[in-house]
């Protein structure tokens, strides 16, 4: 020990105890408050809900809502690590539900567009060939 530094008895023990308290406190809470993770998850869950995922992928939306509630509970209990983890899972589940919903809506729009195109094609064919024949010649006439 450096002879120029004098320590009161128990100072070293006090520092060790303070350090252990900080380390153990950090482990128990799991790091910083998970508010931001919960806010991002909540926004994503709400966006997915507004997009109509209940009609296309209710399973993933409900999973996201459940995990978000669990994350909020864990945060109230001070289990920040679990809270952040659940909030991140909720956000990912909501993103998945939203992506599946957008895919389903796109497929529906594609199907509707194809029906409209087919209908227009039929109208064009009927106007070009009022007799219903697809060739330019009258139906039933030999060449």
N, C-alpha and C positions, 0 to 999 in steps of 0.2 A: 504494500500500500504506500502511496506517496506520503512522505512524512509531513509535507506542507498542508495536506488536506486532513482536517480533523472532523470526524463524524460523531454525532451523539449516539449513544447506545440505542439500538432499536431503529435507527434511521434506515439502515439497510433492510431490516425486516419490514418496516412500513412501506418502503418503495416496492418491495417484492409483493406485499399484500395488495397494494394499489394496482400494480401491474397485473396480477392474477385476476383481480376483480374486473378490470377492463377487458381482459382477454375472455374470461368466462361470460361476461355480460354480452360481449360481441357475438359469441357462439350461440348463446341462448336466443338472441333476437334475430340472428341470421343476417345482419347487415343493416343497411339504411331502410327507412320506412318505405314500404312498397306502394305508396300512393300513386306514383306515376304509372306503374304497371297496371294497377287496378283501374285507373282512369282510361288508359289505352284500351284495356279489355272491355270496359263498360261501353266506350264509344263504338268499338267494333261490334259488340253484341247488339247494340241499338241500331247500328247501320244495317246489320244483317236482318234484324227483325223488320225494319222499315222496308227492306227490299222484298219482303214476302217469302222469306225462307220457310215459314211455317207450311206453305203450300208445296214446297219442293224438297226440303231437307230439314224437317222438324227435328230429327234425331240429333244432328250435330248442333243445331241451335239450342235445344234443351240441354245438351251436354255443356255447352258454353255457358248458359245461364246458371246451371248448377255449380260449375266450377267457379264462376264469378262470385256467387253467394258464399261458397266455401272459402274463397280467398279473402273476402271481406270479414268473415268470422275469424279466420286465422290472424288477420291483422289486428282485430280487436283483442285477441288473446295474446298478442305480442310475438307470435310466431311469424316473423317477417320473411324468413327464407321460404317456408311453405306457402305463405301468402303470395309472394312474387311468383313462385313456381306455378301455382294454381291459376293466377291471373294470366300468366303467359300461355298456359294451356287453354284457358278460356278464349283468349284472343285468337289463337291458332284455330280452335274449333269454329269460332264465328267466321273467320276468314274462309275456312273450308266450306261452311254452309253457304256463305255468300257466293263463292266461286261455283259451287254446284248449282245454285239457284240461277246465276247468270248463264251458265251453260244450258240449263233446261229451258230458260226463257229464249235463248238464242236458237235452240233447236225448234221450239214452238214457232218462232218467227220465221224460220227457214221453211218449215212445213206449210205455214200459212202463205208465204210468198210463192212457194211451188204450186199450191192450189190455185192461187190467183193467176199465175202465169199460164197454167194449164187451161183455166177458164178463158183467158184472153186468147190463147192459141185456138181453142175450140170456136170462139166467136169469129176469129179471122178466117178459119177454115170454112165455117158455115156461110160467111159473106162471099168468099171467093167461089164456093161451090154450093149454090143454093139447093141443088138437087140432092146434096148429101154425098155425091161422088167425089172421090179424091183425085181422079184423073180429070182431064179437061173434056172428056167425051161423055155423052149421055150414058146413064146407067143401063146395062143390059144390051147395048148395041154392039154388034160385032165390028172388028177393025176392018 
